[in-house]
Amino acid sequence: MIFTLLTNRFLTPGNLWTILRQSSVNLCLAVGMTYVILAGGIDLSVGSILGFSGAVAAKLLKYGLSLTAFGVVLQFGVVGACLIALIVGLAIGLLNGLIITMFSVPPFVATLGTMTAVRGFIMLWTKGYPITKLGETFDFIGSGWILGVPTPVWIAGIITVIASVFLRFTRFGRYVYAVGGNERAAILSGVNAKRTKLITYMISGFLAAVAGLIVTARLDSAQPNAGQMYELDAIAAAVIGGASLSGGKGTIEGAIIGTLTIGVLNNGLVLTGVSPFWQQVAKGFIIIAAVIAERIGKGRE
């Protein structure tokens, strides 16, 4: 309401589609982050996974994969390059989960380490240069339209529906809530807590790779610095949507609300000419307010 009053450019069909298109990337990350947070964890590596997965797809698509030992260069189409990128995201998520569950490393420390390492791999993979001109077929993933709706919105929408159904109506979903709510009680009830946590990190890594494909396709370029700070927006979206950082509380629907809140805030502040520095300040205060509100609500229960 405030942005509509401040500028007549906000409440227009074109701008609303822009908000949804821009929010689709963070929504993919926020859905995966919600799974991890519900199980009592945190994933700081999603931004780096996003950047690396996009770079992997871009380089395979444009240059192929050179097998120097055999003197062969493998060429990849759009499907093959995207599939490899998704596998990379899944594998990094698996690595996060194994470090946390097998060696009892705190999630913050484990994912901070992989965040840094994967960011280094991006630079090694791209040599610090963007990979551009990836082709119209690939670009359709990030900038195309299907039945009057942007392709990224379709992708994010399908992901949220599937994620919500699994969380609400499957045994695995109940296990996620149980592990995050009281891990010891869940274990005593026969729940394999380590496997449940491991799967949540794999989901997070996979969805970060999906987000990476969308960003790379939208820009028609894989940037070495892609995904930096994206993990903070994903955490913010989950928390604003009601997810408890203590675990065991939150929903996918809440992640959607949190993502759109951040998307509307970013878009509206840009249209009203607010400095990017003040945008960060506003976002930070909203996150703090959301956490305080969650703590107050938890204290009343």
C-alpha positions in Angstrom: 0.0 0.0 0.0 2.8 2.4 0.9 4.7 1.8 -2.4 1.5 2.1 -4.4 0.9 5.5 -2.8 4.5 6.6 -3.3 4.9 5.7 -7.0 2.4 4.9 -9.8 5.0 2.4 -11.3 4.6 -0.1 -8.5 1.1 -1.6 -9.0 1.4 -2.4 -12.7 1.2 -5.8 -14.3 4.7 -5.5 -15.7 6.2 -4.6 -12.3 4.3 -7.4 -10.5 5.7 -9.9 -13.0 9.1 -8.5 -12.4 8.8 -9.0 -8.7 7.7 -12.6 -9.2 10.4 -13.3 -11.6 13.1 -11.9 -9.3 11.6 -13.6 -6.3 11.6 -17.0 -8.0 15.4 -17.5 -7.4 15.2 -16.6 -3.7 12.1 -18.8 -3.4 14.0 -21.9 -4.6 16.7 -21.2 -2.1 14.2 -20.4 0.7 12.3 -23.7 0.2 15.6 -25.7 0.6 16.6 -23.5 3.5 13.3 -24.1 5.2 13.8 -27.9 5.1 17.3 -27.5 6.7 16.1 -25.0 9.4 13.1 -27.2 10.2 15.5 -30.1 10.9 17.5 -27.8 13.2 20.3 -26.8 10.8 21.5 -23.9 8.7 23.0 -23.8 5.2 25.4 -20.9 4.4 26.7 -22.5 1.2 23.6 -22.1 -1.0 24.9 -18.9 -2.6 28.1 -20.5 -3.6 26.3 -23.6 -4.8 24.1 -21.3 -6.9 27.2 -19.7 -8.5 29.1 -22.9 -9.1 26.2 -24.8 -10.5 25.5 -22.0 -13.0 29.1 -21.8 -14.0 29.3 -25.6 -14.5 26.3 -25.6 -16.8 27.5 -22.6 -18.7 31.0 -23.9 -19.3 29.8 -27.4 -20.3 27.3 -25.9 -22.6 29.7 -23.5 -24.4 33.0 -25.3 -24.3 32.3 -28.9 -23.3 34.4 -31.0 -21.0 38.0 -31.7 -22.1 39.4 -35.1 -21.1 43.1 -34.3 -21.6 44.3 -37.8 -20.8 42.2 -39.3 -23.6 42.5 -36.3 -26.0 38.7 -36.1 -26.1 36.3 -33.1 -25.6 32.8 -34.1 -24.5 30.1 -31.8 -25.9 26.9 -31.2 -23.9 23.4 -30.0 -24.9 21.2 -27.9 -22.7 19.6 -30.9 -21.0 23.0 -32.6 -20.3 24.6 -29.4 -19.0 21.7 -28.7 -16.7 21.6 -32.3 -15.4 25.3 -32.2 -14.5 24.8 -28.8 -12.7 21.9 -30.3 -10.7 24.0 -33.3 -9.8 26.8 -30.9 -8.6 24.4 -29.1 -6.3 23.1 -32.4 -5.0 26.6 -33.6 -4.4 27.7 -30.5 -2.4 24.5 -30.8 -0.4 25.4 -34.4 0.3 28.9 -33.3 1.4 27.4 -30.8 3.8 25.2 -33.4 5.3 28.0 -36.0 5.7 30.3 -33.5 7.4 27.5 -32.5 9.8 26.1 -36.0 10.6 29.2 -38.2 10.4 31.7 -35.8 12.2 29.2 -33.9 14.4 30.5 -30.6 13.0 28.1 -27.7 13.8 26.1 -26.8 10.7 27.2 -23.1 10.8 30.9 -24.1 10.7 30.5 -26.9 8.2 28.5 -24.9 5.6 30.7 -21.8 6.2 33.6 -24.0 5.2 31.9 -25.4 2.0 30.7 -21.9 1.2 34.3 -20.6 1.1 35.7 -23.7 -0.7 33.0 -23.8 -3.4 33.5 -20.0 -4.0 37.1 -20.8 -4.7 36.1 -23.6 -7.1 34.0 -21.1 -9.0 37.1 -19.0 -9.6 39.2 -22.0 -10.6 36.4 -23.2 -12.9 35.8 -19.8 -14.6 39.4 -18.5 -14.2 37.7 -15.3 -12.8 36.0 -14.5 -16.1 32.3 -14.6 -17.0 31.0 -17.2 -19.4 28.6 -15.5 -21.8 26.4 -16.1 -24.9 24.9 -19.4 -23.9 22.2 -19.7 -26.5 18.4 -18.9 -26.7 17.4 -22.4 -25.7 19.2 -22.2 -22.4 18.2 -18.6 -21.8 14.6 -19.6 -22.0 14.9 -21.1 -18.5 15.5 -17.6 -17.0 13.8 -15.2 -19.4 11.1 -17.2 -21.3 7.4 -17.2 -20.9 4.9 -20.1 -20.8 1.2 -19.4 -21.2 1.8 -15.8 -20.2 3.8 -16.6 -17.1 7.6 -16.3 -16.8 9.4 -19.6 -16.9 11.2 -19.0 -13.5 7.8 -18.5 -11.9 6.6 -21.8 -13.2 9.8 -23.5 -11.9 9.5 -22.0 -8.5 5.8 -22.7 -8.3 6.2 -26.4 -9.1 9.0 -26.7 -6.6 7.0 -25.1 -3.8 4.0 -27.3 -4.5 6.0 -30.5 -4.4 8.0 -29.3 -1.4 4.8 -28.4 0.5 3.1 -31.8 -0.3 6.2 -33.7 0.9 6.5 -31.7 4.1 2.8 -32.0 5.0 1.7 -35.4 3.8 4.7 -37.8 3.9 6.5 -39.7 6.6 9.7 -37.9 5.7 8.0 -34.5 6.4 6.9 -35.6 9.8 10.5 -36.8 10.5 11.9 -33.4 9.6 9.6 -31.7 12.1 10.3 -34.3 14.7 14.1 -34.1 14.4 14.1 -30.3 14.5 11.6 -30.1 17.4 13.3 -32.6 19.7 16.1 -34.7 18.1 16.6 -37.0 21.1 12.9 -37.8 21.4 12.8 -38.4 17.6 15.7 -40.9 17.9 14.1 -42.7 20.8 10.9 -43.0 18.7 12.8 -44.8 15.9 13.6 -41.9 13.6 16.9 -42.0 11.8 17.9 -38.4 12.6 21.2 -38.4 10.7 19.6 -39.6 7.5 16.8 -37.1 7.8 19.3 -34.2 8.2 21.4 -35.6 5.3 18.4 -35.5 3.0 17.5 -31.9 3.9 21.0 -30.7 3.0 20.7 -32.6 -0.3 17.4 -30.9 -1.0 18.9 -27.5 -0.2 21.9 -28.2 -2.5 19.7 -29.4 -5.3 17.4 -26.4 -5.1 20.4 -24.0 -5.0 21.5 -25.5 -8.2 18.1 -24.9 -9.8 18.3 -21.3 -8.7 21.8 -21.2 -10.2 20.4 -22.3 -13.6 17.7 -19.7 -13.5 20.1 -16.8 -12.6 22.6 -17.9 -15.3 20.0 -18.3 -17.9 18.4 -14.9 -17.1 21.7 -13.1 -17.4 22.9 -15.2 -20.3 26.1 -15.3 -18.4 27.8 -17.2 -15.6 29.4 -14.6 -13.3 32.2 -15.6 -11.0 30.6 -13.6 -8.2 27.1 -14.9 -8.7 25.2 -15.9 -5.6 27.1 -13.8 -3.1 25.0 -13.0 -0.1 22.1 -14.9 -1.5 22.2 -17.2 1.5 21.2 -14.3 3.8 18.1 -13.5 1.7 17.1 -17.2 1.8 17.5 -17.4 5.6 15.7 -14.1 6.0 12.8 -15.4 3.8 12.4 -18.5 5.9 12.6 -16.6 9.2 10.2 -13.8 8.1 7.8 -16.6 7.0 7.8 -18.0 10.5 10.5 -20.7 10.5 12.2 -21.0 13.9 16.0 -21.1 13.9 15.7 -23.5 16.8 14.1 -26.0 14.4 10.8 -27.8 14.3 8.6 -24.9 13.3 7.9 -23.4 9.9 6.1 -24.0 6.6 6.7 -23.8 2.9 3.8 -21.3 2.7 5.6 -19.2 5.2 8.7 -19.2 3.0 6.6 -18.0 0.1 5.3 -15.1 2.2 8.9 -14.3 3.4 10.3 -14.4 -0.1 7.6 -12.1 -1.5 8.0 -9.7 1.4 11.7 -9.3 0.6 10.9 -9.1 -3.2 8.3 -6.4 -2.7 10.6 -4.5 -0.3 13.6 -4.6 -2.7 11.5 -3.6 -5.7 9.5 -0.9 -4.0 12.6 0.7 -2.5 14.3 0.8 -5.9 11.3 2.4 -7.6 11.0 5.0 -4.9 14.7 5.9 -5.3 15.9 4.8 -1.9 19.7 4.3 -1.6 20.8 0.6 -1.8 22.6 1.1 1.5 19.3 2.0 3.2 17.7 -1.1 1.5 20.2 -3.3 3.4 19.4 -1.4 6.6 15.6 -1.9 6.1 16.1 -5.6 5.3 18.2 -6.1 8.4 15.7 -4.5 10.7 12.9 -6.6 9.2 14.8 -9.8 9.9 15.5 -8.7 13.5 11.8 -7.9 14.0 10.8 -11.2 12.6 13.1 -13.1 15.0 12.0 -11.0 18.0 8.3 -11.7 17.1 9.0 -15.4 16.8 10.7 -15.4 20.2 7.9 -13.5 21.8 5.3 -15.9 20.3 7.3 -18.9 21.5 7.5 -17.5 25.0 3.7 -17.2 25.1 3.1 -20.8 24.1 
